[in-house]
Amino acid sequence: MKNILLTLLSISILSCGSLLAPSSQVAESNNPNEKFLGTFEFQVFDLPMSGDMILSLTVKEDEDGLTSVFESLSGELAEGIVVNGTEIEEDILYIDVLIQNQYAVFFELYVEGDEVTGYLADMFELAGKKVD
């Protein structure tokens, strides 16, 4: 009889504890694109003719979808980079660009926390961080 009472008491205490757990959790965003939104600074390594290049990228979301803008660190638009499209597929951010009105390529970005890694044109590695 004591065992049955102790079991019922334990179950009731545990069930009350499980009711408290959701309120103590931090609210997460319902937007699956959230981790890709913001400003990133990253370095593209070993580019032909220019070596390493440091870029700033701002990704925003509005009613029309995702938009992105490349800037130099001085705040001006990055010369020669025209963004044709921004999309997320299988948890990867793809940005289609036209560089110097000649090269149609894409940036492939992986975001984990504040760290960003990826590739330009599937050949040139990049790495950086989220700054805002």
N, CA, C and O atoms as CSV, one atom per row, in Angstrom:
chain,resi,resn,atom,element,x,y,z
A,1,MET,N,N,0.817,-1.179,0.000
A,1,MET,CA,C,0.000,0.000,0.000
A,1,MET,C,C,0.879,1.268,0.000
A,1,MET,O,O,0.598,2.235,-0.708
A,2,LYS,N,N,1.951,1.234,0.816
A,2,LYS,CA,C,2.873,2.368,0.859
A,2,LYS,C,C,3.498,2.588,-0.517
A,2,LYS,O,O,3.656,3.727,-0.957
A,3,ASN,N,N,3.849,1.503,-1.187
A,3,ASN,CA,C,4.468,1.617,-2.513
A,3,ASN,C,C,3.513,2.266,-3.509
A,3,ASN,O,O,3.938,3.088,-4.320
A,4,ILE,N,N,2.263,1.920,-3.463
A,4,ILE,CA,C,1.276,2.493,-4.382
A,4,ILE,C,C,1.111,3.983,-4.100
A,4,ILE,O,O,1.052,4.784,-5.033
A,5,LEU,N,N,1.038,4.363,-2.825
A,5,LEU,CA,C,0.907,5.774,-2.463
A,5,LEU,C,C,2.139,6.569,-2.880
A,5,LEU,O,O,2.021,7.680,-3.395
A,6,LEU,N,N,3.311,6.003,-2.657
A,6,LEU,CA,C,4.551,6.683,-3.064
A,6,LEU,C,C,4.627,6.828,-4.584
A,6,LEU,O,O,5.077,7.857,-5.088
A,7,THR,N,N,4.194,5.813,-5.304
A,7,THR,CA,C,4.190,5.861,-6.763
A,7,THR,C,C,3.243,6.950,-7.254
A,7,THR,O,O,3.617,7.742,-8.119
A,8,LEU,N,N,2.035,7.004,-6.724
A,8,LEU,CA,C,1.065,8.025,-7.125
A,8,LEU,C,C,1.559,9.422,-6.767
A,8,LEU,O,O,1.380,10.355,-7.550
A,9,LEU,N,N,2.172,9.582,-5.609
A,9,LEU,CA,C,2.715,10.867,-5.206
A,9,LEU,C,C,3.843,11.291,-6.148
A,9,LEU,O,O,3.920,12.455,-6.542
A,10,SER,N,N,4.706,10.360,-6.506
A,10,SER,CA,C,5.817,10.650,-7.419
A,10,SER,C,C,5.303,11.055,-8.790
A,10,SER,O,O,5.806,12.006,-9.388
A,11,ILE,N,N,4.314,10.347,-9.285
A,11,ILE,CA,C,3.741,10.665,-10.599
A,11,ILE,C,C,3.118,12.050,-10.590
A,11,ILE,O,O,3.286,12.811,-11.543
A,12,SER,N,N,2.400,12.386,-9.524
A,12,SER,CA,C,1.758,13.704,-9.461
A,12,SER,C,C,2.795,14.817,-9.384
A,12,SER,O,O,2.605,15.869,-9.994
A,13,ILE,N,N,3.871,14.617,-8.663
A,13,ILE,CA,C,4.936,15.630,-8.570
A,13,ILE,C,C,5.625,15.799,-9.911
A,13,ILE,O,O,5.873,16.925,-10.341
A,14,LEU,N,N,5.939,14.694,-10.578
A,14,LEU,CA,C,6.590,14.761,-11.880
A,14,LEU,C,C,5.706,15.420,-12.923
A,14,LEU,O,O,6.192,16.190,-13.751
A,15,SER,N,N,4.415,15.126,-12.894
A,15,SER,CA,C,3.516,15.726,-13.873
A,15,SER,C,C,3.391,17.232,-13.655
A,15,SER,O,O,3.283,17.982,-14.625
A,16,CYS,N,N,3.402,17.679,-12.431
A,16,CYS,CA,C,3.369,19.118,-12.149
A,16,CYS,C,C,4.659,19.783,-12.624
A,16,CYS,O,O,4.630,20.901,-13.137
A,17,GLY,N,N,5.766,19.111,-12.457
A,17,GLY,CA,C,7.045,19.641,-12.921
A,17,GLY,C,C,7.097,19.794,-14.426
A,17,GLY,O,O,7.699,20.741,-14.932
A,18,SER,N,N,6.474,18.875,-15.149
A,18,SER,CA,C,6.476,18.967,-16.609
A,18,SER,C,C,5.624,20.127,-17.087
A,18,SER,O,O,5.856,20.644,-18.180
A,19,LEU,N,N,4.642,20.552,-16.300
A,19,LEU,CA,C,3.835,21.713,-16.665
A,19,LEU,C,C,4.624,23.003,-16.555
A,19,LEU,O,O,4.323,23.970,-17.254
A,20,LEU,N,N,5.620,23.036,-15.696
A,20,LEU,CA,C,6.419,24.233,-15.510
A,20,LEU,C,C,7.500,24.401,-16.570
A,20,LEU,O,O,7.925,25.525,-16.836
A,21,ALA,N,N,7.945,23.334,-17.168
A,21,ALA,CA,C,9.071,23.383,-18.101
A,21,ALA,C,C,8.847,24.305,-19.294
A,21,ALA,O,O,9.754,25.081,-19.596
A,22,PRO,N,N,7.708,24.285,-20.005
A,22,PRO,CA,C,7.563,25.155,-21.172
A,22,PRO,C,C,7.662,26.633,-20.847
A,22,PRO,O,O,8.204,27.391,-21.651
A,23,SER,N,N,7.167,27.071,-19.712
A,23,SER,CA,C,7.217,28.491,-19.394
A,23,SER,C,C,8.635,28.950,-19.076
A,23,SER,O,O,8.940,30.138,-19.181
A,24,SER,N,N,9.492,28.033,-18.694
A,24,SER,CA,C,10.853,28.424,-18.365
A,24,SER,C,C,11.776,28.395,-19.576
A,24,SER,O,O,12.926,28.827,-19.492
A,25,GLN,N,N,11.276,27.885,-20.709
A,25,GLN,CA,C,12.098,27.824,-21.906
A,25,GLN,C,C,12.105,29.178,-22.591
A,25,GLN,O,O,11.156,29.952,-22.473
A,26,VAL,N,N,13.187,29.456,-23.310
A,26,VAL,CA,C,13.312,30.705,-24.047
A,26,VAL,C,C,12.487,30.590,-25.324
A,26,VAL,O,O,12.544,29.576,-26.021
A,27,ALA,N,N,11.732,31.622,-25.621
A,27,ALA,CA,C,10.899,31.613,-26.826
A,27,ALA,C,C,11.783,31.666,-28.064
A,27,ALA,O,O,12.692,32.492,-28.151
A,28,GLU,N,N,11.514,30.786,-29.017
A,28,GLU,CA,C,12.271,30.762,-30.259
A,28,GLU,C,C,11.419,31.332,-31.378
A,28,GLU,O,O,10.190,31.280,-31.324
A,29,SER,N,N,12.073,31.873,-32.388
A,29,SER,CA,C,11.366,32.442,-33.522
A,29,SER,C,C,10.740,31.330,-34.356
A,29,SER,O,O,11.313,30.250,-34.499
A,30,ASN,N,N,9.567,31.604,-34.900
A,30,ASN,CA,C,8.919,30.656,-35.798
A,30,ASN,C,C,9.408,30.807,-37.224
A,30,ASN,O,O,9.024,30.027,-38.095
A,31,ASN,N,N,10.250,31.798,-37.478
A,31,ASN,CA,C,10.755,32.062,-38.815
A,31,ASN,C,C,11.987,31.197,-39.087
A,31,ASN,O,O,13.022,31.394,-38.449
A,32,PRO,N,N,11.901,30.247,-40.017
A,32,PRO,CA,C,13.065,29.391,-40.306
A,32,PRO,C,C,14.220,30.144,-40.960
A,32,PRO,O,O,15.345,29.646,-40.987
A,33,ASN,N,N,13.954,31.337,-41.486
A,33,ASN,CA,C,14.999,32.129,-42.140
A,33,ASN,C,C,15.760,33.016,-41.162
A,33,ASN,O,O,16.728,33.670,-41.551
A,34,GLU,N,N,15.339,33.048,-39.904
A,34,GLU,CA,C,15.876,33.990,-38.925
A,34,GLU,C,C,17.409,33.973,-38.838
A,34,GLU,O,O,18.035,35.029,-38.753
A,35,LYS,N,N,18.003,32.796,-38.859
A,35,LYS,CA,C,19.464,32.741,-38.683
A,35,LYS,C,C,20.227,33.322,-39.874
A,35,LYS,O,O,21.414,33.626,-39.757
A,36,PHE,N,N,19.556,33.478,-41.018
A,36,PHE,CA,C,20.201,34.029,-42.205
A,36,PHE,C,C,20.002,35.534,-42.338
A,36,PHE,O,O,20.585,36.152,-43.229
A,37,LEU,N,N,19.199,36.132,-41.478
A,37,LEU,CA,C,18.911,37.558,-41.558
A,37,LEU,C,C,19.905,38.335,-40.709
A,37,LEU,O,O,20.266,37.913,-39.611
A,38,GLY,N,N,20.343,39.479,-41.235
A,38,GLY,CA,C,21.278,40.321,-40.507
A,38,GLY,C,C,22.456,40.709,-41.380
A,38,GLY,O,O,22.412,40.600,-42.605
A,39,THR,N,N,23.508,41.163,-40.721
A,39,THR,CA,C,24.715,41.602,-41.420
A,39,THR,C,C,25.860,40.658,-41.102
A,39,THR,O,O,26.105,40.317,-39.945
A,40,PHE,N,N,26.545,40.248,-42.139
A,40,PHE,CA,C,27.677,39.330,-42.029
A,40,PHE,C,C,28.912,39.992,-42.621
A,40,PHE,O,O,28.823,40.704,-43.622
A,41,GLU,N,N,30.046,39.760,-42.010
A,41,GLU,CA,C,31.333,40.162,-42.586
A,41,GLU,C,C,32.138,38.903,-42.795
A,41,GLU,O,O,32.300,38.092,-41.883
A,42,PHE,N,N,32.646,38.746,-44.013
A,42,PHE,CA,C,33.431,37.551,-44.292
A,42,PHE,C,C,34.525,37.842,-45.300
A,42,PHE,O,O,34.496,38.839,-46.022
A,43,GLN,N,N,35.487,36.940,-45.322
A,43,GLN,CA,C,36.630,37.048,-46.216
A,43,GLN,C,C,36.563,35.907,-47.222
A,43,GLN,O,O,36.388,34.746,-46.852
A,44,VAL,N,N,36.703,36.251,-48.500
A,44,VAL,CA,C,36.786,35.256,-49.568
A,44,VAL,C,C,38.267,35.089,-49.866
A,44,VAL,O,O,38.974,36.066,-50.108
A,45,PHE,N,N,38.735,33.832,-49.846
A,45,PHE,CA,C,40.165,33.559,-49.934
A,45,PHE,C,C,40.625,33.201,-51.345
A,45,PHE,O,O,39.916,32.536,-52.101
A,46,ASP,N,N,41.843,33.664,-51.680
A,46,ASP,CA,C,42.589,33.247,-52.871
A,46,ASP,C,C,41.862,33.484,-54.190
A,46,ASP,O,O,41.831,32.606,-55.052
A,47,LEU,N,N,41.281,34.667,-54.347
A,47,LEU,CA,C,40.656,35.004,-55.624
A,47,LEU,C,C,41.724,35.322,-56.661
A,47,LEU,O,O,42.730,35.954,-56.338
A,48,PRO,N,N,41.519,34.894,-57.895
A,48,PRO,CA,C,42.511,35.232,-58.919
A,48,PRO,C,C,42.534,36.745,-59.131
A,48,PRO,O,O,41.487,37.392,-59.111
A,49,MET,N,N,43.646,37.273,-59.320
A,49,MET,CA,C,43.892,38.692,-59.590
A,49,MET,C,C,43.764,39.596,-58.365
A,49,MET,O,O,44.488,40.588,-58.277
A,50,SER,N,N,42.877,39.296,-57.417
A,50,SER,CA,C,42.717,40.210,-56.287
A,50,SER,C,C,43.084,39.590,-54.945
A,50,SER,O,O,43.072,40.290,-53.933
A,51,GLY,N,N,43.406,38.317,-54.903
A,51,GLY,CA,C,43.766,37.680,-53.638
A,51,GLY,C,C,42.572,37.542,-52.722
A,51,GLY,O,O,41.500,37.125,-53.161
A,52,ASP,N,N,42.736,37.885,-51.455
A,52,ASP,CA,C,41.641,37.803,-50.496
A,52,ASP,C,C,40.796,39.080,-50.552
A,52,ASP,O,O,41.323,40.173,-50.762
A,53,MET,N,N,39.488,38.930,-50.364
A,53,MET,CA,C,38.585,40.067,-50.396
A,53,MET,C,C,37.667,39.999,-49.174
A,53,MET,O,O,37.133,38.937,-48.854
A,54,ILE,N,N,37.485,41.136,-48.493
A,54,ILE,CA,C,36.602,41.204,-47.336
A,54,ILE,C,C,35.324,41.931,-47.745
A,54,ILE,O,O,35.365,43.038,-48.284
A,55,LEU,N,N,34.186,41.284,-47.478
A,55,LEU,CA,C,32.887,41.844,-47.841
A,55,LEU,C,C,31.965,41.904,-46.627
A,55,LEU,O,O,32.116,41.157,-45.660
A,56,SER,N,N,31.018,42.810,-46.716
A,56,SER,CA,C,29.928,42.875,-45.759
A,56,SER,C,C,28.655,42.564,-46.532
A,56,SER,O,O,28.445,43.075,-47.632
A,57,LEU,N,N,27.812,41.727,-45.952
A,57,LEU,CA,C,26.576,41.306,-46.597
A,57,LEU,C,C,25.420,41.529,-45.640
A,57,LEU,O,O,25.476,41.102,-44.487
A,58,THR,N,N,24.367,42.198,-46.107
A,58,THR,CA,C,23.161,42.377,-45.313
A,58,THR,C,C,22.022,41.642,-45.994
A,58,THR,O,O,21.734,41.866,-47.170
A,59,VAL,N,N,21.376,40.757,-45.237
A,59,VAL,CA,C,20.251,39.975,-45.750
A,59,VAL,C,C,19.011,40.391,-44.973
A,59,VAL,O,O,19.001,40.393,-43.742
A,60,LYS,N,N,17.955,40.748,-45.724
A,60,LYS,CA,C,16.687,41.168,-45.118
A,60,LYS,C,C,15.556,40.358,-45.716
A,60,LYS,O,O,15.685,39.763,-46.786
A,61,GLU,N,N,14.429,40.350,-44.990
A,61,GLU,CA,C,13.244,39.660,-45.477
A,61,GLU,C,C,12.069,40.624,-45.449
A,61,GLU,O,O,11.837,41.300,-44.446
A,62,ASP,N,N,11.328,40.688,-46.551
A,62,ASP,CA,C,10.100,41.481,-46.591
A,62,ASP,C,C,8.998,40.649,-47.229
A,62,ASP,O,O,9.168,39.445,-47.418
A,63,GLU,N,N,7.890,41.260,-47.558
A,63,GLU,CA,C,6.769,40.497,-48.098
A,63,GLU,C,C,7.074,39.862,-49.449
A,63,GLU,O,O,6.389,38.921,-49.851
A,64,ASP,N,N,8.084,40.355,-50.156
A,64,ASP,CA,C,8.459,39.794,-51.453
A,64,ASP,C,C,9.495,38.681,-51.345
A,64,ASP,O,O,9.825,38.051,-52.350
A,65,GLY,N,N,10.008,38.430,-50.156
A,65,GLY,CA,C,11.016,37.390,-49.954
A,65,GLY,C,C,12.306,37.958,-49.403
A,65,GLY,O,O,12.310,38.994,-48.739
A,66,LEU,N,N,13.404,37.269,-49.684
A,66,LEU,CA,C,14.715,37.672,-49.181
A,66,LEU,C,C,15.402,38.624,-50.157
A,66,LEU,O,O,15.294,38.475,-51.374
A,67,THR,N,N,16.105,39.597,-49.601
A,67,THR,CA,C,16.939,40.492,-50.395
A,67,THR,C,C,18.311,40.564,-49.743
A,67,THR,O,O,18.438,40.387,-48.531
A,68,SER,N,N,19.331,40.822,-50.540
A,68,SER,CA,C,20.677,40.943,-49.991
A,68,SER,C,C,21.430,42.060,-50.698
A,68,SER,O,O,21.200,42.344,-51.874
A,69,VAL,N,N,22.337,42.688,-49.950
A,69,VAL,CA,C,23.147,43.793,-50.456
A,69,VAL,C,C,24.571,43.590,-49.974
A,69,VAL,O,O,24.803,43.364,-48.787
A,70,PHE,N,N,25.520,43.671,-50.885
A,70,PHE,CA,C,26.936,43.607,-50.538
A,70,PHE,C,C,27.463,45.018,-50.390
A,70,PHE,O,O,27.105,45.908,-51.161
A,71,GLU,N,N,28.326,45.225,-49.386
A,71,GLU,CA,C,28.955,46.515,-49.163
A,71,GLU,C,C,30.418,46.308,-48.825
A,71,GLU,O,O,30.829,45.252,-48.346
A,72,SER,N,N,31.190,47.348,-49.090
A,72,SER,CA,C,32.561,47.318,-48.610
A,72,SER,C,C,32.532,47.723,-47.150
A,72,SER,O,O,31.503,48.198,-46.670
A,73,LEU,N,N,33.609,47.552,-46.443
A,73,LEU,CA,C,33.635,47.900,-45.016
A,73,LEU,C,C,33.505,49.400,-44.780
A,73,LEU,O,O,33.187,49.817,-43.667
A,74,SER,N,N,33.745,50.226,-45.811
A,74,SER,CA,C,33.589,51.669,-45.640
A,74,SER,C,C,32.130,52.108,-45.777
A,74,SER,O,O,31.825,53.286,-45.586
A,75,GLY,N,N,31.213,51.169,-46.109
A,75,GLY,CA,C,29.796,51.489,-46.181
A,75,GLY,C,C,29.275,51.690,-47.586
A,75,GLY,O,O,28.064,51.800,-47.781
A,76,GLU,N,N,30.157,51.741,-48.573
A,76,GLU,CA,C,29.719,51.917,-49.957
A,76,GLU,C,C,29.321,50.567,-50.540
A,76,GLU,O,O,29.742,49.518,-50.051
A,77,LEU,N,N,28.504,50.607,-51.594
A,77,LEU,CA,C,28.159,49.364,-52.266
A,77,LEU,C,C,29.419,48.734,-52.841
A,77,LEU,O,O,30.281,49.422,-53.388
A,78,ALA,N,N,29.511,47.428,-52.712
A,78,ALA,CA,C,30.660,46.731,-53.260
A,78,ALA,C,C,30.613,46.873,-54.780
A,78,ALA,O,O,29.626,46.516,-55.423
A,79,GLU,N,N,31.680,47.392,-55.325
A,79,GLU,CA,C,31.716,47.645,-56.760
A,79,GLU,C,C,31.702,46.343,-57.550
A,79,GLU,O,O,32.390,45.382,-57.208
A,80,GLY,N,N,30.919,46.333,-58.592
A,80,GLY,CA,C,30.941,45.204,-59.507
A,80,GLY,C,C,30.127,43.995,-59.094
A,80,GLY,O,O,30.161,42.991,-59.804
A,81,ILE,N,N,29.395,44.030,-57.984
A,81,ILE,CA,C,28.574,42.888,-57.573
A,81,ILE,C,C,27.102,43.286,-57.654
A,81,ILE,O,O,26.637,44.145,-56.905
A,82,VAL,N,N,26.381,42.651,-58.571
A,82,VAL,CA,C,24.940,42.883,-58.731
A,82,VAL,C,C,24.221,41.626,-58.271
A,82,VAL,O,O,24.482,40.536,-58.781
A,83,VAL,N,N,23.313,41.773,-57.306
A,83,VAL,CA,C,22.570,40.632,-56.768
A,83,VAL,C,C,21.358,40.358,-57.662
A,83,VAL,O,O,20.533,41.240,-57.898
A,84,ASN,N,N,21.267,39.117,-58.155
A,84,ASN,CA,C,20.139,38.708,-58.996
A,84,ASN,C,C,19.081,37.938,-58.220
A,84,ASN,O,O,17.929,37.882,-58.650
A,85,GLY,N,N,19.441,37.349,-57.097
A,85,GLY,CA,C,18.472,36.584,-56.319
A,85,GLY,C,C,19.064,36.071,-55.027
A,85,GLY,O,O,20.270,35.849,-54.920
A,86,THR,N,N,18.190,35.884,-54.040
A,86,THR,CA,C,18.595,35.364,-52.738
A,86,THR,C,C,17.558,34.340,-52.307
A,86,THR,O,O,16.363,34.635,-52.277
A,87,GLU,N,N,18.016,33.130,-51.972
A,87,GLU,CA,C,17.087,32.094,-51.532
A,87,GLU,C,C,17.765,31.115,-50.587
A,87,GLU,O,O,18.991,31.023,-50.523
A,88,ILE,N,N,16.932,30.392,-49.860
A,88,ILE,CA,C,17.422,29.374,-48.932
A,88,ILE,C,C,16.900,28.026,-49.402
A,88,ILE,O,O,15.703,27.844,-49.624
A,89,GLU,N,N,17.827,27.085,-49.549
A,89,GLU,CA,C,17.473,25.710,-49.905
A,89,GLU,C,C,18.237,24.770,-48.994
A,89,GLU,O,O,19.458,24.870,-48.873
A,90,GLU,N,N,17.524,23.860,-48.353
A,90,GLU,CA,C,18.121,22.846,-47.484
A,90,GLU,C,C,19.089,23.444,-46.465
A,90,GLU,O,O,20.186,22.926,-46.254
A,91,ASP,N,N,18.666,24.548,-45.835
A,91,ASP,CA,C,19.413,25.223,-44.781
A,91,ASP,C,C,20.730,25.832,-45.271
A,91,ASP,O,O,21.687,25.956,-44.506
A,92,ILE,N,N,20.769,26.208,-46.548
A,92,ILE,CA,C,21.928,26.878,-47.146
A,92,ILE,C,C,21.424,28.151,-47.815
A,92,ILE,O,O,20.426,28.119,-48.535
A,93,LEU,N,N,22.108,29.276,-47.583
A,93,LEU,CA,C,21.752,30.541,-48.208
A,93,LEU,C,C,22.505,30.664,-49.530
A,93,LEU,O,O,23.735,30.625,-49.557
A,94,TYR,N,N,21.758,30.812,-50.624
A,94,TYR,CA,C,22.347,30.992,-51.952
A,94,TYR,C,C,22.052,32.408,-52.423
A,94,TYR,O,O,20.916,32.875,-52.351
A,95,ILE,N,N,23.089,33.083,-52.904
A,95,ILE,CA,C,22.922,34.427,-53.447
A,95,ILE,C,C,23.515,34.429,-54.850
A,95,ILE,O,O,24.726,34.297,-55.027
A,96,ASP,N,N,22.639,34.581,-55.847
A,96,ASP,CA,C,23.075,34.642,-57.238
A,96,ASP,C,C,23.531,36.058,-57.543
A,96,ASP,O,O,22.808,37.019,-57.280
A,97,VAL,N,N,24.736,36.187,-58.098
A,97,VAL,CA,C,25.287,37.508,-58.385
A,97,VAL,C,C,25.894,37.546,-59.785
A,97,VAL,O,O,26.216,36.518,-60.381
A,98,LEU,N,N,26.034,38.758,-60.279
A,98,LEU,CA,C,26.763,39.017,-61.515
A,98,LEU,C,C,27.941,39.901,-61.123
A,98,LEU,O,O,27.751,41.007,-60.618
A,99,ILE,N,N,29.152,39.414,-61.357
A,99,ILE,CA,C,30.355,40.149,-60.963
A,99,ILE,C,C,30.973,40.789,-62.193
A,99,ILE,O,O,31.243,40.116,-63.188
A,100,GLN,N,N,31.194,42.096,-62.115
A,100,GLN,CA,C,31.804,42.901,-63.176
A,100,GLN,C,C,31.091,42.708,-64.513
A,100,GLN,O,O,31.728,42.716,-65.567
A,101,ASN,N,N,29.775,42.535,-64.470
A,101,ASN,CA,C,28.948,42.345,-65.669
A,101,ASN,C,C,29.441,41.223,-66.576
A,101,ASN,O,O,29.151,41.221,-67.772
A,102,GLN,N,N,30.197,40.254,-66.006
A,102,GLN,CA,C,30.742,39.164,-66.814
A,102,GLN,C,C,30.489,37.785,-66.228
A,102,GLN,O,O,30.205,36.842,-66.967
A,103,TYR,N,N,30.585,37.656,-64.924
A,103,TYR,CA,C,30.585,36.339,-64.297
A,103,TYR,C,C,29.311,36.120,-63.473
A,103,TYR,O,O,29.125,36.731,-62.420
A,104,ALA,N,N,28.446,35.243,-63.970
A,104,ALA,CA,C,27.242,34.877,-63.225
A,104,ALA,C,C,27.615,33.716,-62.307
A,104,ALA,O,O,27.823,32.595,-62.771
A,105,VAL,N,N,27.698,33.986,-61.013
A,105,VAL,CA,C,28.114,32.991,-60.030
A,105,VAL,C,C,27.196,33.094,-58.816
A,105,VAL,O,O,26.269,33.903,-58.806
A,106,PHE,N,N,27.448,32.287,-57.805
A,106,PHE,CA,C,26.641,32.366,-56.597
A,106,PHE,C,C,27.509,32.202,-55.368
A,106,PHE,O,O,28.553,31.551,-55.389
A,107,PHE,N,N,27.034,32.824,-54.285
A,107,PHE,CA,C,27.601,32.615,-52.960
A,107,PHE,C,C,26.784,31.524,-52.300
A,107,PHE,O,O,25.557,31.513,-52.399
A,108,GLU,N,N,27.457,30.611,-51.630
A,108,GLU,CA,C,26.826,29.513,-50.885
A,108,GLU,C,C,27.262,29.675,-49.438
A,108,GLU,O,O,28.431,29.469,-49.111
A,109,LEU,N,N,26.309,30.048,-48.555
A,109,LEU,CA,C,26.664,30.376,-47.178
A,109,LEU,C,C,26.007,29.423,-46.188
A,109,LEU,O,O,24.819,29.114,-46.287
A,110,TYR,N,N,26.810,28.967,-45.234
A,110,TYR,CA,C,26.355,28.110,-44.139
A,110,TYR,C,C,26.480,28.930,-42.857
A,110,TYR,O,O,27.554,29.451,-42.557
A,111,VAL,N,N,25.393,29.046,-42.105
A,111,VAL,CA,C,25.393,29.839,-40.883
A,111,VAL,C,C,25.126,28.930,-39.690
A,111,VAL,O,O,24.103,28.247,-39.630
A,112,GLU,N,N,26.060,28.932,-38.745
A,112,GLU,CA,C,25.923,28.188,-37.488
A,112,GLU,C,C,26.222,29.155,-36.353
A,112,GLU,O,O,27.376,29.507,-36.113
A,113,GLY,N,N,25.172,29.581,-35.656
A,113,GLY,CA,C,25.359,30.584,-34.608
A,113,GLY,C,C,25.785,31.895,-35.230
A,113,GLY,O,O,25.099,32.418,-36.109
A,114,ASP,N,N,26.906,32.432,-34.786
A,114,ASP,CA,C,27.434,33.677,-35.360
A,114,ASP,C,C,28.511,33.428,-36.405
A,114,ASP,O,O,29.073,34.384,-36.938
A,115,GLU,N,N,28.809,32.192,-36.706
A,115,GLU,CA,C,29.851,31.851,-37.673
A,115,GLU,C,C,29.242,31.608,-39.055
A,115,GLU,O,O,28.183,30.992,-39.176
A,116,VAL,N,N,29.913,32.094,-40.083
A,116,VAL,CA,C,29.485,31.857,-41.459
A,116,VAL,C,C,30.668,31.281,-42.240
A,116,VAL,O,O,31.795,31.766,-42.141
A,117,THR,N,N,30.385,30.246,-43.010
A,117,THR,CA,C,31.376,29.653,-43.901
A,117,THR,C,C,30.691,29.416,-45.241
A,117,THR,O,O,29.475,29.562,-45.357
A,118,GLY,N,N,31.467,29.055,-46.240
A,118,GLY,CA,C,30.863,28.760,-47.532
A,118,GLY,C,C,31.822,28.919,-48.677
A,118,GLY,O,O,33.038,28.805,-48.527
A,119,TYR,N,N,31.232,29.192,-49.848
A,119,TYR,CA,C,32.005,29.256,-51.086
A,119,TYR,C,C,31.458,30.338,-52.001
A,119,TYR,O,O,30.270,30.659,-51.970
A,120,LEU,N,N,32.343,30.890,-52.812
A,120,LEU,CA,C,31.976,31.740,-53.927
A,120,LEU,C,C,32.263,30.929,-55.176
A,120,LEU,O,O,33.370,30.418,-55.343
A,121,ALA,N,N,31.285,30.807,-56.049
A,121,ALA,CA,C,31.413,30.089,-57.322
A,121,ALA,C,C,31.830,28.636,-57.128
A,121,ALA,O,O,32.433,28.036,-58.019
A,122,ASP,N,N,31.516,28.079,-55.984
A,122,ASP,CA,C,31.826,26.676,-55.684
A,122,ASP,C,C,33.325,26.378,-55.690
A,122,ASP,O,O,33.723,25.213,-55.671
A,123,MET,N,N,34.174,27.437,-55.717
A,123,MET,CA,C,35.619,27.228,-55.795
A,123,MET,C,C,36.398,27.958,-54.708
A,123,MET,O,O,37.412,27.452,-54.226
A,124,PHE,N,N,35.938,29.133,-54.322
A,124,PHE,CA,C,36.708,29.976,-53.424
A,124,PHE,C,C,36.065,29.962,-52.042
A,124,PHE,O,O,34.909,30.352,-51.875
A,125,GLU,N,N,36.822,29.512,-51.070
A,125,GLU,CA,C,36.325,29.368,-49.708
A,125,GLU,C,C,36.153,30.736,-49.051
A,125,GLU,O,O,36.888,31.680,-49.341
A,126,LEU,N,N,35.161,30.820,-48.156
A,126,LEU,CA,C,34.956,32.055,-47.404
A,126,LEU,C,C,34.645,31.715,-45.946
A,126,LEU,O,O,34.141,30.637,-45.632
A,127,ALA,N,N,34.958,32.662,-45.076
A,127,ALA,CA,C,34.694,32.483,-43.638
A,127,ALA,C,C,34.537,33.847,-42.997
A,127,ALA,O,O,35.183,34.817,-43.397
A,128,GLY,N,N,33.661,33.909,-41.986
A,128,GLY,CA,C,33.457,35.164,-41.289
A,128,GLY,C,C,32.493,35.007,-40.147
A,128,GLY,O,O,32.359,33.930,-39.567
A,129,LYS,N,N,31.802,36.125,-39.819
A,129,LYS,CA,C,30.905,36.099,-38.664
A,129,LYS,C,C,29.724,37.029,-38.894
A,129,LYS,O,O,29.750,37.916,-39.748
A,130,LYS,N,N,28.682,36.789,-38.095
A,130,LYS,CA,C,27.508,37.649,-38.099
A,130,LYS,C,C,27.789,38.805,-37.151
A,130,LYS,O,O,28.172,38.587,-36.002
A,131,VAL,N,N,27.602,40.025,-37.618
A,131,VAL,CA,C,27.919,41.179,-36.785
A,131,VAL,C,C,26.682,41.921,-36.315
A,131,VAL,O,O,26.769,42.764,-35.423
A,132,ASP,N,N,25.533,41.621,-36.901
A,132,ASP,CA,C,24.288,42.281,-36.469
A,132,ASP,C,C,23.103,41.431,-36.836
A,132,ASP,O,O,21.964,41.808,-36.561
